Amino acid sequence: MPTAEPGRGVLVRLLPGVLLAVGVAALALGLDAVLGAAGTGSPGAAVLALLLGTAAATARAPGAALTPGLRWAGSRLLQAGIVLLGLTVPLAALTQVGPRALPVVAVAVVTAFAVATVVGRALGVPRDLRLLLGAGTGICGASAIAATAGVIRPRPADVGYALSTVVLMNLLAIAALPPLARAAGLTDPGFGAWVGSSVNDTSAVVALAGAWSAEALAVAVVVKLTRVLALVPVTLVLAWRTRVHEAAQAGRTGDATSAPRPARLVPAFLVLFVLAVAVAATGLLPDRVTGLAGTAVDVLVACALAAVGLSTRLREVAAAGPAPVLLGAVVWVAVAGASLLTLLLVGMV
């Protein structure tokens, strides 16, 4: 009896879970559009996809036939979204404000990971969740969590918890930063730089800085994009640490075949992200292409987070307790405070 072609067999195995994730993402994208049109505000399609997926999984856990496709979508589609994100980074614009923002961004990233590590250990938060919260708070929210998850391969429950915590911190930032900035007497560029260096999600950065002034918005976007570029060194270091850890485990067990080759220390999607940033830096891409890439990023990340939500079990999230949320709040307050102090020192307020 003839056997099915290998490629077709893989497609048949993955398709049910992928289609389910796409369906949930479509609902999230539609709901995001409705909320935006109504002017009620939306947490973003990615967050809505995660929430809808988690709700669906709680009501009825997906069967074993859906698991391969959900795992593939939660990993590969996230990585594809990160690659396309590189096409949306206007490197030429970064050269105007970016150099002055580099110390602020560096302080924000280092503070996020340092506080997440020290305080997270004291609170008993698992290592993977500490790294996800540090990346999400210090770099760029859901995109950083996606990139970090792509190299450390955490549990879906950890990804879901980290994303939910980042959303809560965005709400805290939207409520707290404007009155604090007025009390501190920040200038428009100063407020924009503070928002760009301390608010996680890009949409929240745009909404918060745009409501302040056009000048604040311009500075905030450039500083935020400078933070996005921090994905490259951070994920490289995390990938290296993960592969070294795997190699050490393989050495202890005597399984030399599972030790990673040096060429695998750098994830392929990260190489493609850097290439995409380089392509965007040429300035040859039409605005239409950049816009389509941005839309594709939103869709791919929504599909991937729908898959993560569908793979999440609330009992696993609840088992983590309130410590990760407390850690997320401590990390965000530390990042916001350190960013403001650095802005004062470099004269950007």
C-alpha positions as a Markdown table, in Angstrom:
| # | Residue | x | y | z |
|---|---|---|---|---|
| 1 | Met | 0.0 | 0.0 | 0.0 |
| 2 | Pro | 1.5 | 3.4 | -1.0 |
| 3 | Thr | 2.3 | 5.7 | 1.9 |
| 4 | Ala | 1.3 | 9.4 | 2.0 |
| 5 | Glu | 3.9 | 11.9 | 1.0 |
| 6 | Pro | 5.9 | 13.2 | 4.1 |
| 7 | Gly | 5.1 | 16.8 | 3.5 |
| 8 | Arg | 1.4 | 16.1 | 3.1 |
| 9 | Gly | 1.4 | 14.1 | 6.3 |
| 10 | Val | 2.9 | 17.0 | 8.2 |
| 11 | Leu | 0.4 | 19.4 | 6.7 |
| 12 | Val | -2.6 | 17.2 | 7.6 |
| 13 | Arg | -1.2 | 16.9 | 11.2 |
| 14 | Leu | -0.7 | 20.6 | 11.7 |
| 15 | Leu | -3.7 | 22.0 | 9.8 |
| 16 | Pro | -6.5 | 21.5 | 12.3 |
| 17 | Gly | -4.7 | 23.3 | 15.2 |
| 18 | Val | -3.5 | 26.1 | 12.9 |
| 19 | Leu | -7.0 | 26.7 | 11.5 |
| 20 | Leu | -8.4 | 26.9 | 15.0 |
| 21 | Ala | -5.8 | 29.5 | 16.0 |
| 22 | Val | -6.5 | 31.5 | 12.8 |
| 23 | Gly | -10.2 | 31.4 | 13.6 |
| 24 | Val | -9.8 | 32.7 | 17.1 |
| 25 | Ala | -7.3 | 35.4 | 15.8 |
| 26 | Ala | -9.9 | 36.5 | 13.2 |
| 27 | Leu | -12.4 | 37.0 | 16.0 |
| 28 | Ala | -9.9 | 39.0 | 18.0 |
| 29 | Leu | -9.0 | 41.2 | 15.0 |
| 30 | Gly | -12.6 | 41.9 | 14.4 |
| 31 | Leu | -13.3 | 42.7 | 18.0 |
| 32 | Asp | -10.3 | 45.0 | 18.1 |
| 33 | Ala | -11.6 | 46.8 | 15.0 |
| 34 | Val | -15.1 | 47.2 | 16.6 |
| 35 | Leu | -13.7 | 48.5 | 19.9 |
| 36 | Gly | -11.4 | 50.9 | 18.0 |
| 37 | Ala | -14.2 | 52.2 | 15.9 |
| 38 | Ala | -16.5 | 52.7 | 18.9 |
| 39 | Gly | -13.8 | 54.7 | 20.6 |
| 40 | Thr | -14.0 | 52.6 | 23.8 |
| 41 | Gly | -10.3 | 51.6 | 23.6 |
| 42 | Ser | -8.9 | 48.1 | 23.0 |
| 43 | Pro | -6.0 | 46.2 | 24.6 |
| 44 | Gly | -4.9 | 45.2 | 21.1 |
| 45 | Ala | -5.7 | 42.2 | 18.8 |
| 46 | Ala | -2.8 | 40.2 | 20.3 |
| 47 | Val | -4.1 | 40.4 | 23.8 |
| 48 | Leu | -7.7 | 39.8 | 22.7 |
| 49 | Ala | -6.5 | 36.7 | 20.8 |
| 50 | Leu | -4.7 | 35.4 | 24.0 |
| 51 | Leu | -7.8 | 36.0 | 26.1 |
| 52 | Leu | -10.2 | 34.5 | 23.6 |
| 53 | Gly | -8.0 | 31.5 | 23.2 |
| 54 | Thr | -7.6 | 31.0 | 26.9 |
| 55 | Ala | -11.4 | 31.3 | 27.4 |
| 56 | Ala | -12.0 | 28.7 | 24.7 |
| 57 | Ala | -9.5 | 26.3 | 26.2 |
| 58 | Thr | -11.0 | 26.8 | 29.6 |
| 59 | Ala | -14.5 | 26.0 | 28.3 |
| 60 | Arg | -13.3 | 23.0 | 26.4 |
| 61 | Ala | -9.7 | 21.9 | 26.2 |
| 62 | Pro | -8.5 | 21.2 | 22.6 |
| 63 | Gly | -8.1 | 17.5 | 21.8 |
| 64 | Ala | -4.8 | 15.8 | 21.1 |
| 65 | Ala | -5.4 | 16.1 | 17.3 |
| 66 | Leu | -5.1 | 19.9 | 17.6 |
| 67 | Thr | -2.0 | 20.0 | 19.8 |
| 68 | Pro | 0.7 | 19.8 | 17.0 |
| 69 | Gly | -0.8 | 22.6 | 15.0 |
| 70 | Leu | -1.2 | 24.8 | 18.1 |
| 71 | Arg | 2.4 | 24.2 | 19.1 |
| 72 | Trp | 3.6 | 25.0 | 15.5 |
| 73 | Ala | 1.5 | 28.2 | 15.3 |
| 74 | Gly | 2.5 | 29.4 | 18.8 |
| 75 | Ser | 6.2 | 29.1 | 17.8 |
| 76 | Arg | 6.6 | 29.6 | 14.1 |
| 77 | Leu | 4.1 | 32.3 | 13.5 |
| 78 | Leu | 5.5 | 34.3 | 16.4 |
| 79 | Gln | 8.9 | 34.0 | 14.8 |
| 80 | Ala | 7.6 | 35.1 | 11.4 |
| 81 | Gly | 6.0 | 38.1 | 13.1 |
| 82 | Ile | 9.3 | 39.1 | 14.7 |
| 83 | Val | 11.0 | 38.8 | 11.3 |
| 84 | Leu | 8.5 | 41.1 | 9.6 |
| 85 | Leu | 8.7 | 43.5 | 12.6 |
| 86 | Gly | 12.2 | 44.3 | 11.3 |
| 87 | Leu | 10.8 | 45.8 | 8.1 |
| 88 | Thr | 8.9 | 48.4 | 10.1 |
| 89 | Val | 11.9 | 49.8 | 12.0 |
| 90 | Pro | 12.9 | 53.1 | 10.3 |
| 91 | Leu | 16.6 | 53.0 | 11.1 |
| 92 | Ala | 17.1 | 56.4 | 9.4 |
| 93 | Ala | 14.7 | 58.1 | 11.9 |
| 94 | Leu | 16.5 | 56.4 | 14.8 |
| 95 | Thr | 19.7 | 58.3 | 14.0 |
| 96 | Gln | 18.0 | 61.6 | 14.9 |
| 97 | Val | 17.0 | 60.8 | 18.5 |
| 98 | Gly | 18.3 | 57.3 | 18.9 |
| 99 | Pro | 21.9 | 58.1 | 19.9 |
| 100 | Arg | 20.7 | 60.3 | 22.8 |
| 101 | Ala | 18.2 | 57.6 | 23.8 |
| 102 | Leu | 20.7 | 54.7 | 23.8 |
| 103 | Pro | 21.7 | 55.3 | 27.5 |
| 104 | Val | 18.1 | 55.5 | 28.5 |
| 105 | Val | 17.2 | 52.3 | 26.6 |
| 106 | Ala | 20.3 | 50.5 | 28.0 |
| 107 | Val | 19.4 | 51.4 | 31.6 |
| 108 | Ala | 15.8 | 50.3 | 31.0 |
| 109 | Val | 16.8 | 46.9 | 29.7 |
| 110 | Val | 19.5 | 46.2 | 32.3 |
| 111 | Thr | 17.2 | 47.4 | 35.1 |
| 112 | Ala | 14.3 | 45.2 | 33.9 |
| 113 | Phe | 16.4 | 42.0 | 33.8 |
| 114 | Ala | 18.3 | 42.8 | 37.0 |
| 115 | Val | 15.2 | 43.5 | 39.1 |
| 116 | Ala | 13.3 | 40.6 | 37.5 |
| 117 | Thr | 16.2 | 38.2 | 38.5 |
| 118 | Val | 16.8 | 39.5 | 42.0 |
| 119 | Val | 13.2 | 40.1 | 43.1 |
| 120 | Gly | 11.9 | 37.2 | 41.1 |
| 121 | Arg | 14.2 | 34.8 | 43.0 |
| 122 | Ala | 13.1 | 36.3 | 46.3 |
| 123 | Leu | 9.5 | 35.8 | 45.3 |
| 124 | Gly | 10.0 | 32.3 | 44.0 |
| 125 | Val | 9.1 | 33.1 | 40.4 |
| 126 | Pro | 10.4 | 30.4 | 38.0 |
| 127 | Arg | 13.4 | 31.3 | 35.8 |
| 128 | Asp | 11.5 | 31.3 | 32.4 |
| 129 | Leu | 8.8 | 33.5 | 33.8 |
| 130 | Arg | 11.4 | 35.9 | 35.2 |
| 131 | Leu | 13.0 | 36.2 | 31.8 |
| 132 | Leu | 9.7 | 36.7 | 30.0 |
| 133 | Leu | 8.7 | 39.5 | 32.4 |
| 134 | Gly | 12.1 | 41.1 | 32.1 |
| 135 | Ala | 12.0 | 41.1 | 28.3 |
| 136 | Gly | 8.4 | 42.2 | 28.1 |
| 137 | Thr | 8.9 | 45.1 | 30.5 |
| 138 | Gly | 12.4 | 46.2 | 29.5 |
| 139 | Ile | 12.1 | 45.9 | 25.7 |
| 140 | Cys | 8.7 | 45.9 | 23.9 |
| 141 | Gly | 5.9 | 44.0 | 25.5 |
| 142 | Ala | 4.3 | 41.1 | 23.5 |
| 143 | Ser | 6.9 | 41.2 | 20.7 |
| 144 | Ala | 9.8 | 40.8 | 23.2 |
| 145 | Ile | 8.0 | 38.0 | 25.0 |
| 146 | Ala | 7.4 | 36.3 | 21.7 |
| 147 | Ala | 11.1 | 36.6 | 20.7 |
| 148 | Thr | 12.2 | 35.4 | 24.2 |
| 149 | Ala | 9.8 | 32.5 | 24.1 |
| 150 | Gly | 11.3 | 31.5 | 20.7 |
| 151 | Val | 14.7 | 30.9 | 22.2 |
| 152 | Ile | 14.0 | 29.7 | 25.8 |
| 153 | Arg | 10.9 | 27.6 | 24.9 |
| 154 | Pro | 8.9 | 28.2 | 28.1 |
| 155 | Arg | 5.5 | 26.6 | 29.0 |
| 156 | Pro | 2.5 | 28.2 | 27.4 |
| 157 | Ala | 1.2 | 29.0 | 30.8 |
| 158 | Asp | 4.3 | 31.1 | 31.5 |
| 159 | Val | 3.9 | 33.0 | 28.2 |
| 160 | Gly | 0.2 | 33.7 | 29.0 |
| 161 | Tyr | 1.0 | 34.9 | 32.5 |
| 162 | Ala | 3.8 | 37.2 | 31.2 |
| 163 | Leu | 1.5 | 38.7 | 28.6 |
| 164 | Ser | -1.3 | 39.3 | 31.0 |
| 165 | Thr | 1.0 | 41.0 | 33.4 |
| 166 | Val | 2.5 | 43.2 | 30.7 |
| 167 | Val | -1.1 | 44.3 | 29.8 |
| 168 | Leu | -1.8 | 45.2 | 33.4 |
| 169 | Met | 1.4 | 47.3 | 33.5 |
| 170 | Asn | 0.3 | 49.1 | 30.4 |
| 171 | Leu | -2.9 | 50.1 | 32.1 |
| 172 | Leu | -0.9 | 51.3 | 35.1 |
| 173 | Ala | 1.4 | 53.3 | 32.9 |
| 174 | Ile | -1.5 | 55.0 | 31.0 |
| 175 | Ala | -3.1 | 56.0 | 34.3 |
| 176 | Ala | 0.1 | 57.0 | 36.2 |
| 177 | Leu | 2.5 | 58.6 | 33.8 |
| 178 | Pro | 0.6 | 61.8 | 32.7 |
| 179 | Pro | -0.1 | 63.1 | 36.2 |
| 180 | Leu | 3.4 | 62.2 | 37.3 |
| 181 | Ala | 4.9 | 64.0 | 34.3 |
| 182 | Arg | 2.8 | 67.1 | 35.0 |
| 183 | Ala | 3.9 | 67.1 | 38.6 |
| 184 | Ala | 7.6 | 66.8 | 37.5 |
| 185 | Gly | 7.2 | 69.5 | 34.9 |
| 186 | Leu | 8.4 | 67.4 | 31.9 |
| 187 | Thr | 8.7 | 69.0 | 28.5 |
| 188 | Asp | 6.9 | 67.5 | 25.5 |
| 189 | Pro | 10.1 | 65.8 | 24.3 |
| 190 | Gly | 10.8 | 64.7 | 27.8 |
| 191 | Phe | 7.4 | 63.1 | 28.3 |
| 192 | Gly | 7.7 | 61.4 | 24.9 |
| 193 | Ala | 11.1 | 60.0 | 25.8 |
| 194 | Trp | 9.8 | 58.8 | 29.2 |
| 195 | Val | 6.8 | 57.1 | 27.6 |
| 196 | Gly | 9.0 | 55.5 | 24.8 |
| 197 | Ser | 11.4 | 54.1 | 27.4 |
| 198 | Ser | 9.0 | 52.8 | 30.0 |
| 199 | Val | 5.8 | 51.8 | 28.4 |
| 200 | Asn | 5.7 | 48.2 | 27.0 |
| 201 | Asp | 3.3 | 48.0 | 24.1 |
| 202 | Thr | 3.8 | 50.1 | 21.0 |
| 203 | Ser | 0.1 | 50.9 | 20.7 |
| 204 | Ala | 0.0 | 52.2 | 24.3 |
| 205 | Val | 3.1 | 54.3 | 23.5 |
| 206 | Val | 1.4 | 55.9 | 20.5 |
| 207 | Ala | -1.9 | 56.5 | 22.4 |
| 208 | Leu | -0.3 | 57.9 | 25.5 |
| 209 | Ala | 2.3 | 60.2 | 23.8 |
| 210 | Gly | -0.2 | 61.2 | 21.0 |
| 211 | Ala | -2.7 | 62.4 | 23.6 |
| 212 | Trp | 0.0 | 64.6 | 25.1 |
| 213 | Ser | 1.4 | 66.3 | 21.9 |
| 214 | Ala | 2.6 | 65.7 | 18.4 |
| 215 | Glu | 6.2 | 66.4 | 19.5 |
| 216 | Ala | 5.9 | 64.0 | 22.4 |
| 217 | Leu | 4.6 | 61.3 | 20.0 |
| 218 | Ala | 7.5 | 61.8 | 17.5 |
| 219 | Val | 10.1 | 61.3 | 20.3 |
| 220 | Ala | 8.3 | 58.5 | 21.9 |
| 221 | Val | 8.1 | 56.4 | 18.8 |
| 222 | Val | 11.8 | 56.8 | 18.0 |
| 223 | Val | 12.8 | 55.9 | 21.6 |
| 224 | Lys | 10.4 | 52.9 | 21.5 |
| 225 | Leu | 11.9 | 51.7 | 18.2 |
| 226 | Thr | 15.3 | 52.0 | 19.7 |
| 227 | Arg | 14.1 | 49.6 | 22.4 |
| 228 | Val | 12.9 | 47.2 | 19.8 |
| 229 | Leu | 16.5 | 46.9 | 18.5 |
| 230 | Ala | 17.5 | 45.7 | 21.9 |
| 231 | Leu | 15.8 | 42.4 | 20.9 |
| 232 | Val | 18.9 | 41.5 | 18.9 |
| 233 | Pro | 21.6 | 41.4 | 21.7 |
| 234 | Val | 19.2 | 40.2 | 24.4 |
| 235 | Thr | 17.8 | 37.3 | 22.4 |
| 236 | Leu | 21.3 | 36.4 | 21.3 |
| 237 | Val | 22.5 | 36.2 | 24.9 |
| 238 | Leu | 19.4 | 34.2 | 25.9 |
| 239 | Ala | 19.8 | 31.8 | 23.0 |
| 240 | Trp | 23.5 | 31.3 | 23.8 |
| 241 | Arg | 22.7 | 30.6 | 27.5 |
| 242 | Thr | 19.9 | 28.2 | 26.6 |
| 243 | Arg | 22.0 | 26.2 | 24.1 |
| 244 | Val | 25.0 | 26.0 | 26.6 |
| 245 | His | 22.6 | 24.8 | 29.3 |
| 246 | Glu | 21.3 | 22.1 | 26.8 |
| 247 | Ala | 24.8 | 21.1 | 25.9 |
| 248 | Ala | 25.7 | 20.8 | 29.6 |
| 249 | Gln | 22.7 | 18.6 | 30.2 |
| 250 | Ala | 23.6 | 16.5 | 27.2 |
| 251 | Gly | 27.1 | 16.1 | 28.6 |
| 252 | Arg | 25.9 | 15.0 | 32.0 |
| 253 | Thr | 23.6 | 12.4 | 30.4 |
| 254 | Gly | 26.2 | 11.2 | 27.9 |
| 255 | Asp | 23.9 | 12.0 | 25.0 |
| 256 | Ala | 26.3 | 13.8 | 22.7 |
| 257 | Thr | 23.8 | 13.8 | 19.8 |
| 258 | Ser | 21.6 | 16.3 | 21.6 |
| 259 | Ala | 24.4 | 18.8 | 22.2 |
| 260 | Pro | 23.8 | 21.8 | 20.0 |
| 261 | Arg | 26.1 | 22.6 | 17.1 |
| 262 | Pro | 27.8 | 26.1 | 17.2 |
| 263 | Ala | 25.8 | 27.2 | 14.1 |
| 264 | Arg | 22.5 | 26.7 | 16.1 |
| 265 | Leu | 23.5 | 29.1 | 18.8 |
| 266 | Val | 21.9 | 31.9 | 16.8 |
| 267 | Pro | 18.2 | 31.3 | 16.0 |
| 268 | Ala | 17.4 | 31.6 | 12.3 |
| 269 | Phe | 14.5 | 34.0 | 12.9 |
| 270 | Leu | 16.8 | 36.4 | 14.7 |
| 271 | Val | 19.2 | 36.4 | 11.7 |
| 272 | Leu | 16.3 | 37.2 | 9.5 |
| 273 | Phe | 15.1 | 39.9 | 11.8 |
| 274 | Val | 18.5 | 41.6 | 11.5 |
| 275 | Leu | 18.4 | 41.3 | 7.7 |
| 276 | Ala | 14.9 | 42.8 | 7.7 |
| 277 | Val | 16.1 | 45.8 | 9.7 |
| 278 | Ala | 19.0 | 46.2 | 7.3 |
| 279 | Val | 16.6 | 46.1 | 4.3 |
| 280 | Ala | 14.4 | 48.8 | 6.0 |
| 281 | Ala | 17.5 | 50.9 | 6.7 |
| 282 | Thr | 18.1 | 51.2 | 2.9 |
| 283 | Gly | 15.0 | 53.4 | 2.6 |
| 284 | Leu | 14.1 | 51.6 | -0.6 |
| 285 | Leu | 10.9 | 50.0 | 0.7 |
| 286 | Pro | 7.7 | 51.9 | -0.3 |
| 287 | Asp | 5.5 | 53.0 | 2.5 |
| 288 | Arg | 2.8 | 50.6 | 1.2 |
| 289 | Val | 5.2 | 47.7 | 1.8 |
| 290 | Thr | 6.1 | 48.8 | 5.3 |
| 291 | Gly | 2.4 | 49.3 | 6.1 |
| 292 | Leu | 1.6 | 45.8 | 4.8 |
| 293 | Ala | 4.4 | 44.4 | 6.9 |
| 294 | Gly | 3.0 | 46.1 | 10.0 |
| 295 | Thr | -0.4 | 44.6 | 9.3 |
| 296 | Ala | 1.1 | 41.2 | 8.7 |
| 297 | Val | 2.9 | 41.4 | 12.1 |
| 298 | Asp | -0.4 | 42.2 | 13.8 |
| 299 | Val | -2.1 | 39.2 | 12.1 |
| 300 | Leu | 0.7 | 36.7 | 12.7 |
| 301 | Val | 1.2 | 37.7 | 16.4 |
| 302 | Ala | -2.6 | 37.5 | 16.9 |
| 303 | Cys | -2.7 | 34.0 | 15.4 |
| 304 | Ala | 0.3 | 32.9 | 17.4 |
| 305 | Leu | -1.1 | 34.2 | 20.7 |
| 306 | Ala | -4.4 | 32.6 | 20.0 |
| 307 | Ala | -2.5 | 29.3 | 19.8 |
| 308 | Val | -0.8 | 30.1 | 23.0 |
| 309 | Gly | -4.1 | 30.9 | 24.7 |
| 310 | Leu | -5.6 | 27.7 | 23.3 |
| 311 | Ser | -2.7 | 25.8 | 24.8 |
| 312 | Thr | -2.9 | 27.5 | 28.2 |
| 313 | Arg | -4.5 | 25.9 | 31.2 |
| 314 | Leu | -5.8 | 28.3 | 33.8 |
| 315 | Arg | -5.0 | 25.9 | 36.5 |
| 316 | Glu | -1.3 | 26.1 | 35.7 |
| 317 | Val | -1.5 | 29.9 | 35.6 |
| 318 | Ala | -3.4 | 30.0 | 39.0 |
| 319 | Ala | -0.8 | 27.7 | 40.5 |
| 320 | Ala | 1.8 | 30.4 | 40.0 |
| 321 | Gly | -0.1 | 32.6 | 42.5 |
| 322 | Pro | 0.1 | 36.4 | 42.7 |
| 323 | Ala | 3.9 | 36.6 | 42.8 |
| 324 | Pro | 4.5 | 37.1 | 39.0 |
| 325 | Val | 2.0 | 40.0 | 38.9 |
| 326 | Leu | 3.7 | 41.6 | 41.9 |
| 327 | Leu | 7.1 | 41.0 | 40.2 |
| 328 | Gly | 5.8 | 42.6 | 37.0 |
| 329 | Ala | 4.7 | 45.7 | 38.9 |
| 330 | Val | 8.0 | 46.0 | 40.8 |
| 331 | Val | 9.9 | 45.6 | 37.5 |
| 332 | Trp | 7.8 | 48.2 | 35.7 |
| 333 | Val | 8.1 | 50.8 | 38.6 |
| 334 | Ala | 11.9 | 50.2 | 38.6 |
| 335 | Val | 12.1 | 50.7 | 34.8 |
| 336 | Ala | 10.0 | 53.8 | 34.8 |
| 337 | Gly | 12.0 | 55.3 | 37.7 |
| 338 | Ala | 15.4 | 54.4 | 36.2 |
| 339 | Ser | 14.4 | 55.7 | 32.8 |
| 340 | Leu | 13.3 | 59.1 | 34.3 |
| 341 | Leu | 16.5 | 59.4 | 36.3 |
| 342 | Thr | 18.6 | 58.7 | 33.2 |
| 343 | Leu | 16.6 | 61.2 | 31.1 |
| 344 | Leu | 17.4 | 63.8 | 33.8 |
| 345 | Leu | 21.1 | 62.9 | 33.6 |
| 346 | Val | 21.3 | 63.1 | 29.8 |
| 347 | Gly | 19.2 | 66.3 | 29.6 |
| 348 | Met | 16.3 | 64.9 | 27.6 |
| 349 | Val | 13.5 | 66.2 | 29.9 |
